[in-house]
Amino acid sequence: MSEESSMRKDSTSINDTMEEEVEERDPERNPLNEPLLKRNRTLSSNPLALVGAKVSYIESLDYEYLTGFLYFVGINFLLTFVAAILCVCFAPTAAGPGIPEIKAYLNGVDTPNMYGATTLFVKIIGSIGAVSAGLDLGKEGPLVHIGSCIASLLGQGGPDNYRIKWQWLRYFNNDRDRRDLITCGASSGVCAAFRAPVGGVLFALEEVATWWRSALLWRTFCSTAVVVVVLRATIELCHKGKCGLFGEGGLIMFDVSDVTVRYNVMDIIPVVIIGVLGGVLGSLYNYLLHKVLRVYNLINQKGKMYKLLLSLSVAVFTSVCQYGLPFLAKCTPCDPSFPDVCPTNGRSGNFKQFNCPDGHYNDLATLLLTTNDDAVRNIFSTNTPLEYQPSSILIFFALYCILGLITFGIAVPSGLFLPIILMGSGYGRLLGILMGPHTNIDQGLFAVLGAASLMAGSMRMTVSLCVIFLELTNNLLLLPITMIVLLIAKTVGDSFNPSIYEIILHLKGLPFMDANPEPWMRNLTVGELVDVKPAVVSFTGIEKVANIVNALRHTTHNGFPVMDGGVVPPTGVANEATELHGIILRAHLIQVLKKKWFLKEKRRTEEWEVREKFTWVELAEREGNIEDVAVTKEEMEMFVDLHPLTNTTPFTVLESMSVAKAMVLFRQVGLRHMLVVPKYQGSGEIKDYLYIFPEIQDAKDTRDKNRVSPVVGILTRQDLLPYNILAVFPHLEKSKRK
Amino acid sequence: MSEESSMRKDSTSINDTMEEEVEERDPERNPLNEPLLKRNRTLSSNPLALVGAKVSYIESLDYEYLTGFLYFVGINFLLTFVAAILCVCFAPTAAGPGIPEIKAYLNGVDTPNMYGATTLFVKIIGSIGAVSAGLDLGKEGPLVHIGSCIASLLGQGGPDNYRIKWQWLRYFNNDRDRRDLITCGASSGVCAAFRAPVGGVLFALEEVATWWRSALLWRTFCSTAVVVVVLRATIELCHKGKCGLFGEGGLIMFDVSDVTVRYNVMDIIPVVIIGVLGGVLGSLYNYLLHKVLRVYNLINQKGKMYKLLLSLSVAVFTSVCQYGLPFLAKCTPCDPSFPDVCPTNGRSGNFKQFNCPDGHYNDLATLLLTTNDDAVRNIFSTNTPLEYQPSSILIFFALYCILGLITFGIAVPSGLFLPIILMGSGYGRLLGILMGPHTNIDQGLFAVLGAASLMAGSMRMTVSLCVIFLELTNNLLLLPITMIVLLIAKTVGDSFNPSIYEIILHLKGLPFMDANPEPWMRNLTVGELVDVKPAVVSFTGIEKVANIVNALRHTTHNGFPVMDGGVVPPTGVANEATELHGIILRAHLIQVLKKKWFLKEKRRTEEWEVREKFTWVELAEREGNIEDVAVTKEEMEMFVDLHPLTNTTPFTVLESMSVAKAMVLFRQVGLRHMLVVPKYQGSGEIKDYLYIFPEIQDAKDTRDKNRVSPVVGILTRQDLLPYNILAVFPHLEKSKRK
């Protein structure tokens, strides 16, 4: 015991002498401090210093730290509990960032319950809870999702069950405008999160959107302009600290513009090192996160209780580490040249005193016992080469690597940006300290570059990250270096694995369609692809109700070709020709059945008959279930004229078309169904076999024996996905490996 | 005379007293001044002051000003002459900015001789000449064109006649990579012009490119990163004034970051006014420039001499105005609080002394007798509310409005950015002076916002302009206001006329394909469109040489459908079916004829026969003229197997498809030919009528009488252009007007 005491004496002799002075002078000097922390500090600053003290004194101190610890962990636990219970019980889709699902939606894949009012509510409350709980997650992803939810709800006139049925709202009730609104919402979310209007637009462009039009560019720009004006006005209103921490730093969150960036040719070396390391670490992070998420999936599948427990244990672990680790750090004496107050207590900002004596600060507490935003601001701080000890930064980096891996998959709204920025800034600053003597670049800028490199290494964005970092840090002279770092990190990362969002998309099993077809797709024709599918289910222009009901009940198809037999084409003499009239949607067929728009005899209807029965708005609806439709036996024998409800201009491809080109068409034009037409022109006829159910195999055989039909098959998104094709044509996998 | 003298005395009394003092002290004080200007200044600073002096003295002074004037005009005349003669005689495509042509190229329209070595050379020398001549034009457009030329030349391995035939270069020898390279070149050009790497990428995205892929985003980003690194390194090398004016202002050209942007809610009013005025003025500029360009087109068509004379007269007019107008401005006394030297002589910068006495400067000379870049820098200068008199700014604005209209169309390389920035900054600063008492916003920022609003009002870009202005001015806090101004100006402008580049594209008659189809296109099917065209010219799979030669000679088509008659489809019993094999390109047919790959009998060839005859590189070539091909009479009776050279996966549409959707497909996928296939399926057969020439009308009649052919027609870009369709279907024009 005496040995330990003397050892401690050597290492913390300054602390001890300071301590005694403090005890006397403190009450007057720090009237604003929080009672708990104040007492901690005045009684003793270093837990190790307690070893030699009296036992009763020790116990009282232990008690103080324990109370603080319990408050800290307890409140964080409660906040996490609120966030998690909401997500688990009311809106499972609100967990996670939501960006992959939005990305998939804009690609044409709708996740159910993604943009509802419940999801919005849970996301807002849950995100507040999770961020306040000090978990290692950001509010960026959730804000993007919140923006998209609001956009979607506004566009459709309110929540699903309480929609306002204003006439003009129908103009937005189509896929394209819904997509545009959600894109605008997403860019507004990024803008609100980072106060980066241009970065928001570019994020939506580079990462989220699949189809981009010039009109969409200025629409998103317009929405971020509104966001930034509202933000600016709110910051002005909150100028005098009326709104807590909101608006700190004005429009620029992590301002590093006070440092004049000086670099010469030799500084290219550290820049390249940051880029390469960022790429390697980023892809390593992607790899490990993938593994962790797979384990979490297994746990989460076991039930709601497991989900909740997982979230809560992560929260407790985070709090324990955040409270406990700062005790490992040595106290640093305040330098009078620091521009800020030092040390600080009971408020946000740099130089937390925590367990240190007056005139000293605990650099690790400065980084851990604060909001994530402030942590970034602290670690980005420039012109402060001696503020952080390398060991503290190392602990910080290691902790956030672990937290960044285990926090993302829990059932609370969570963003990926901030965890990666925290990790990256830690490694960047560490690198800055190591390289200090060999470079002109400030440590704070090293932290910025480290964050940028890790982001690029994990998310693989370039332009949008560059602009977001420019708008976050307000240092235009840093731009050339940032660009190089981003490009190197992205290139290095791409050589290992796909981007984190692609990994999550794949994990979630969303049928996302990539921009570029796989090379082996050129060796397969759509004809071959259609041949292995069940026979196409089609209708004649005037169809029996029974056939329609059968087809809808026995298949899950969303589109059916409509053909007319025995037609005389206007230009020919082939009076036995079959006409491909178009494609009819399941939703419209269900509308017909629900409204019982049946005909007693086989006849073509007039336009006014259709207009009388169906409104514009009804046909725009895409809902309805065949199980809800009741058709009597007599009605089954009646007919429906499908012509007026058929889309007569379907996109088609010849059966000889390669799958690669078909996929380009499918994605570029944004299709749901694509008809495959024969490359042969012969006499064809339609037979009743086309809707004999459930004997599909027979129908297929019959088809093969017959003449050329005007439709060979129908392709959907699922048919064109690489892994679905490879499941049927395994030999292509081999050619891929070659 | 005595009256004039006394009037002058009143207005310039300070000048006169200053003058006398100066005359004695001058030689020591200004040893660095240029001889000519120095003498002007020492003898007398204000020409009006000469009126009352002795006649011989007047003559000597007049002589000085005259010499100065003659030097100024003469040198500018010579420089313009060099630029114009090069453009007129060697590369007419080098005149103008080149951006519309690049935009058209990326849309699929190739302008001949646009990316050659001669054009590049003329563009570089011409642009240097034109900019040095003090003409009211920028180097941005030319730099974009230069970037694209270099990219194109690098991609194809050098100039057309001296191409390096390296093997790996063939990888770039396809349309898509050429487009990508040219896009990268264009963004590098903007980056080099404005030192705005992100702005360059966004300019390429928003204004230039038609098809945008995620890969292209980081490729352009990579190229601008290289540009900015090279720029940065060069600026560093030139740091000590070794390279003249290059590198002034470092990486930020028009830095206004020294002013702290303060604004409150009421400042929204001037911002909205700037935006609306910018939109109105921008569209007015577009309207007037359109008229001027049409007049210039008439003049330029008369011959090379007229072109040259037009350019030279504009140059002389510009020089005369620039030298003469400053005499109208009053001299302003230097304020000791000015941060720069005042007055200045014989170097670039603010506060030109020109004809003023010591301690005074001529504010109009400061703006006119300088480079365009410096003029912008001067007028953007912040915290200098009294530097410019309103009358001087008004003269400046009026002059540059006139010059901006008359300079653009002359036969020298010219950009539109800088003229519009000059005009806009003038009107912005004028507005700032008028609104001075009512707003917190600095006059320099008013100038910046005015320039941005006029740019948006004329060019209708938003995001890219916003980023370019951010990178030009380095003031992130200005961003929210800039965004509002840009959006308002664009919206106001759009309600009057299309953007300036669209107007130029239309004037040049380039078949540019818009992103969105016209609404009336939905009421027309491609079947109707094909019906009014001459009958489709098609070949059978194994075709007679004579038919091919005939078809190539009598039509200008670039693609021909290939069909096989009497085929037995694998799935049917229709042994008289006709197969649509695909489409063959004119270039490949000419290759066949040139290489005389003829068969004595009708037979299918083997794969090795084709490989032996044609290489990969040869088939990628798109050149060749049917007139260069000589075929003997015997050869005419031989056959060619077209199957191996046919593209078997053409994009097709049903004849019932609407033109609007066909156009979307055509543009989104980036096609050159689109086959129209019948919606009917009947027995079809191929007849020899398909290539009876020149009796096309007969062929059409025959076709109509026959059965369904697997191809109804073929559509190209020209067929889908709105004005071409309206020429044939004038009734659609009426429905458009409704």
Contacts between the chains, C-beta under 8 A, distances in Angstrom:
chain1	res1	chain2	res2	distance
A	197	B	479	6.4
A	197	B	480	7.3
A	197	B	483	6.1
A	198	B	463	6.5
A	198	B	466	6.1
A	198	B	467	5.7
A	198	B	470	7.4
A	198	B	479	7.4
A	201	B	463	5.6
A	202	B	202	7.8
A	202	B	463	7.8
A	205	B	205	7.8
A	205	B	217	7.9
A	206	B	214	6.7
A	206	B	217	5.9
A	212	B	212	5.8
A	213	B	515	5.9
A	214	B	206	6.7
A	214	B	515	6.0
A	215	B	515	7.7
A	215	B	516	7.9
A	217	B	205	7.9
A	217	B	206	5.9
A	217	B	462	6.9
A	217	B	463	5.8
A	218	B	462	4.5
A	218	B	463	7.2
A	218	B	487	7.1
A	218	B	490	6.7
A	221	B	462	4.9
A	221	B	463	5.1
A	221	B	466	7.4
A	221	B	483	6.9
A	221	B	487	6.9
A	222	B	487	5.5
A	224	B	483	7.5
A	225	B	480	7.1
A	225	B	483	4.0
A	225	B	484	5.9
A	225	B	487	5.8
A	228	B	479	7.1
A	228	B	480	4.7
A	228	B	483	6.7
A	229	B	480	5.6
A	229	B	484	6.9
A	232	B	480	5.4
A	233	B	265	6.9
A	236	B	264	6.9
A	236	B	265	8.0
A	250	B	477	7.7
A	251	B	476	7.3
A	251	B	477	6.3
A	251	B	479	7.8
A	251	B	480	7.4
A	252	B	476	6.2
A	252	B	477	7.7
A	257	B	257	7.9
A	264	B	236	6.9
A	265	B	233	6.8
A	265	B	236	7.9
A	462	B	217	6.9
A	462	B	218	4.4
A	462	B	221	4.9
A	463	B	198	6.4
A	463	B	201	5.6
A	463	B	202	7.8
A	463	B	217	5.7
A	463	B	218	7.2
A	463	B	221	5.1
A	466	B	198	6.1
A	466	B	221	7.4
A	467	B	198	5.7
A	467	B	467	7.1
A	470	B	198	7.4
A	470	B	476	7.9
A	471	B	476	6.5
A	471	B	479	7.7
A	474	B	476	4.7
A	476	B	251	7.3
A	476	B	252	6.2
A	476	B	470	7.9
A	476	B	471	6.6
A	476	B	474	4.7
A	477	B	250	7.7
A	477	B	251	6.3
A	477	B	252	7.7
A	479	B	197	6.4
A	479	B	198	7.4
A	479	B	228	7.1
A	479	B	251	7.7
A	479	B	471	7.7
A	480	B	197	7.3
A	480	B	225	7.1
A	480	B	228	4.6
A	480	B	229	5.6
A	480	B	232	5.3
A	480	B	251	7.4
A	483	B	197	6.1
A	483	B	221	6.9
A	483	B	224	7.6
A	483	B	225	4.0
A	483	B	228	6.8
A	484	B	225	5.9
A	484	B	229	6.8
A	487	B	218	7.0
A	487	B	221	6.9
A	487	B	222	5.5
A	487	B	225	5.8
A	490	B	218	6.7
A	515	B	213	5.9
A	515	B	214	6.0
A	515	B	215	7.7
A	516	B	215	8.0
A	525	B	649	7.8
A	567	B	680	6.7
A	569	B	678	7.2
A	569	B	680	4.3
A	569	B	682	6.7
A	569	B	708	5.9
A	571	B	703	7.8
A	571	B	704	5.4
A	571	B	708	7.5
A	572	B	680	7.3
A	572	B	682	6.3
A	572	B	706	6.7
A	572	B	707	4.8
A	572	B	708	5.1
A	573	B	705	7.7
A	573	B	706	7.9
A	573	B	707	6.3
A	574	B	680	7.1
A	574	B	682	3.0
A	574	B	683	6.0
A	574	B	684	7.7
A	574	B	707	4.9
A	574	B	708	5.7
A	576	B	682	6.5
A	577	B	680	4.3
A	577	B	681	6.1
A	577	B	682	3.4
A	577	B	708	6.3
A	578	B	680	6.9
A	578	B	681	4.6
A	578	B	682	7.4
A	579	B	679	5.6
A	579	B	680	5.3
A	579	B	681	7.7
A	580	B	654	6.6
A	580	B	656	8.0
A	580	B	679	4.7
A	580	B	680	7.8
A	580	B	681	7.2
A	581	B	679	7.6
A	582	B	656	7.3
A	648	B	656	5.2
A	649	B	525	7.9
A	649	B	654	7.4
A	649	B	656	6.1
A	649	B	657	4.7
A	649	B	658	5.0
A	649	B	661	5.4
A	650	B	654	7.2
A	651	B	653	7.6
A	651	B	657	7.9
A	651	B	661	7.4
A	651	B	665	6.8
A	652	B	652	6.3
A	652	B	653	6.8
A	652	B	654	5.4
A	652	B	677	7.4
A	653	B	651	7.6
A	653	B	652	6.8
A	654	B	580	6.6
A	654	B	649	7.3
A	654	B	650	7.3
A	654	B	652	5.4
A	654	B	677	7.3
A	656	B	580	8.0
A	656	B	582	7.3
A	656	B	648	5.2
A	656	B	649	6.1
A	657	B	649	4.7
A	657	B	651	7.9
A	658	B	649	5.0
A	661	B	649	5.4
A	661	B	651	7.3
A	664	B	669	6.2
A	665	B	651	6.8
A	665	B	665	7.0
A	665	B	669	5.8
A	668	B	668	4.2
A	668	B	669	5.4
A	669	B	664	6.2
A	669	B	665	5.8
A	669	B	668	5.4
A	669	B	669	7.5
A	677	B	652	7.4
A	677	B	654	7.3
A	677	B	677	6.4
A	678	B	569	7.2
A	678	B	681	7.2
A	679	B	579	5.6
A	679	B	580	4.7
A	679	B	581	7.6
A	679	B	710	6.9
A	680	B	567	6.7
A	680	B	569	4.3
A	680	B	572	7.3
A	680	B	574	7.1
A	680	B	577	4.2
A	680	B	578	6.9
A	680	B	579	5.3
A	680	B	580	7.7
A	680	B	710	7.2
A	681	B	577	6.1
A	681	B	578	4.6
A	681	B	579	7.7
A	681	B	580	7.2
A	681	B	678	7.2
A	681	B	681	6.9
A	681	B	682	7.3
A	681	B	683	7.6
A	681	B	684	3.8
A	681	B	708	5.7
A	681	B	709	6.7
A	681	B	710	3.9
A	682	B	569	6.7
A	682	B	572	6.4
A	682	B	574	3.0
A	682	B	576	6.5
A	682	B	577	3.4
A	682	B	578	7.4
A	682	B	681	7.3
A	682	B	682	7.5
A	682	B	683	5.2
A	682	B	684	6.9
A	683	B	574	6.0
A	683	B	681	7.6
A	683	B	682	5.3
A	683	B	683	3.9
A	684	B	574	7.7
A	684	B	681	3.8
A	684	B	682	7.0
A	703	B	571	7.8
A	704	B	571	5.4
A	705	B	573	7.6
A	706	B	572	6.7
A	706	B	573	7.8
A	707	B	572	4.9
A	707	B	573	6.3
A	707	B	574	4.9
A	708	B	569	5.9
A	708	B	571	7.6
A	708	B	572	5.1
A	708	B	574	5.6
A	708	B	577	6.3
A	708	B	681	5.7
A	709	B	681	6.7
A	710	B	679	6.9
A	710	B	680	7.2
A	710	B	681	3.9
